[in-house]
């Protein structure tokens, strides 16, 4: 393999001649053989890095600090990376020491070598255009890297929100489809009171909608950036107007409403925005996992479980039990949730471990956050398309469950009183008779009254009641319906 010779403070190294990365990247690849996963697995991060280099080149050109010809070449090379080119040249491991320095060096070298090509020069001709002196002008890893993480997180969160909308709408459609299906609600896995299956599915939609809003709130925190901070926030080696200009150019380039932090020293060491965002992702994961638990439980059976709903069959469930089908889609989303919860712990420890003016552990924060965002997005879309949209209800089974449940005695409290209701419930449990039949046998209500009370619209929503009694003259059911709706 042909090579070119490059030099750094540790000496000379041979770099593959065709590589756009350089000696600093080469050493990082050797130093961090941790996950075998390069940073290019996160295209949003690569695009964010290129956007920063582009905005910095524009700013330095505008300030008269960088020759226009070289600035334009850096800008053009950065645009190519933003468009998806050369991502395979971003090869350093996602987990690395050095607070992200290797990632920033990788970006500097790739963009510098591509810019050199655009200028008709050879890769590695750093005397003409240098990765650190020109591409990294007015910058430090300590403002470039956290800003890139924030830009990448913003893009990922917006796509996650879009995926959550798809899932929420799928639940909303099922809620409408199932709005007239009566079933028993449960508390602590015991029969409680009747509800509709539509009401049950509407809760999943509402939970998702709430979390969409929480994510939109949390993502605003990552719009505060520390570009211009350079090493620790004092702005050493940066023009006084650079921070303002680079922020303006970043807004123009990315469309993200970034603002410069009011205190760049604080912003350089504080990872609070990542902690907050990770916490909201955990909230999403926990609630999504709870929803999947419900789907697995409601579909359990099909003969000896709850068997209230049917999940669409996606694959054979067993290598030994013929005909078995498992709830594999909710199961995979559960596992995503477990991962996200673990990632949140990692982010918390990494943010806490920073010392003084810099947090050296942002690479693991980035890796954890991006995994959570990407996997949650994929999980939401998979759950919507391959599970929720195909769910069907076992209507008659649900109705029979209500009729046989002791829980419907709660609906009779306003009509027959708590003492009578308790006696009926106990007797039903002991004799395996239905509440309906026992109430009739005890002549507590007429068949007509029972049939009216047990209508879904009466069982599943608030009603206005008079004094509970069993006499026909003062019975709540004698009140005209239009007065009680």
Steps between C-alpha positions, in 0.01 A plus 500: 500500500638840404538748783585859574714616791339730761646650815362584844650571841575130550687464173441378143243245387402353168136565412325319213542721196132489405377580850351841566573468871849561631750413771288611796212284385734208435631511855146524640393191306794313650444636851126430526415155365200493732172437320608451137229759431622819328339840556362481145226276641343832603460700177338786692824545694712508183265750337509711816881503504511604135241771565718642777811499283304672224362767736844554653662544158236755401549688826879503476476617138255775595735616775795508261681224690492238226594542136184491285637233266579262785176585680298424189676165457426409864138605450469292183654195665272543799197521274596169341518335841167652594358349182616152606839469334811364675311376806698177474811704583371578849654193656580570865314291755181635656653442844828685533712681753587866459157667532429460130834634375544202268161565344583865441842410358336246270266770368782753461714256302227371268380850415855633463605223261186532291547878489859445385372282215252769400790746489699266274736392775598160635357351814734572788630831355437664833752778441242649265185422704528349845227305686564675830616841388234570235214248532506526881567876508334682796385165635577236760370150536343633818254719314479307171422161650217591741346724237510215249335269754223754554437552129492124443272447798261767374470330160452158656239618748295666229490172307412312818208735561379435146513126564309543825231686308464200268460267798261735679280525193494120475373477858249778435363309201461188713334700773237616253461150356449347845292777657184288530662181634423447867753324722611478861763738624749364750690633796783294648408234241161451666161579348413863565224678307387499138652718233528490123794362311505834321556678830784263578673568169442873526720509810796372298449778248476763772818378669688529173361846435617619840850370436514666160455831681759416765756418228429825318561685825819311582649541154495878540774461760742363242453811288731688738856457370848602609664571164761770557589360841810328359696316770315571827255777419724806514511525121878489473622513136155608375401842364259696726234486228554135414248348742221721368587435136546124526167466680327699228658291225409176682137608514507574128673174409304260720165665560539418870414802720834503682595778738831580665512420871515804725792352695735300279708368789191348659374369168831327425499290817126449559330190355164576657320525166606145413389374841161663460455365149604151605252514786216582263607217270483270802149627571400417143656155531333419832154594379548327167615185676196511729279522193672197347456310826127569472485384139675175588272442796177586317593265215617216726361156425343443260301242698617533858600864522303826493455471123330839477689617191690333219841628396581442134704179464848587375700177517506148639545515874669173581736241357327228704137610553313495166258785441631718780518873421671744735459878550842569350443865408403617850786286634760676287366840606521391864867421444560840341351654812731302725796626297383862517463478878855366522626770266349762730701359790814524286427861405439588864829352618694654210356846562573474872860388438614820329757708683561873505480672160430199276314172495728240344224241471279654236578222247313242709222755557472541124506127431235435764270782392519420130429132561198590708363742242557275201371183662192669645417641158537161332298340780211745464477450124529121532235484772261714296543325166553140607277480803252773595348554156418128476349450846149352511260459791319190624170679546279220627765371737532847648124538537466163669776596738306807608182302547675238716717742694431576862648843430179628341344504845681832549275650233200393707609682817297815427192286438503225765739642761843390616377236749280324244775526239752343738263212580438437130875505426580252776223264398598518134857409588394206717234358269645589158170667417494822304436834668223557249312182600544557873368856485195370317454214745516736797257735320733792555444623145282402208639347184417821313685709754804271493512502122491878499762537773735262322498689173856598400426873499379477859774269623793689355444867573397728787129532576283721718326296768228573752478323838570131454184293555329198354150646468378564148362844586831647616744275314769693307394325182163668523672835432468600138810415294538852359536630858779259583708509182 
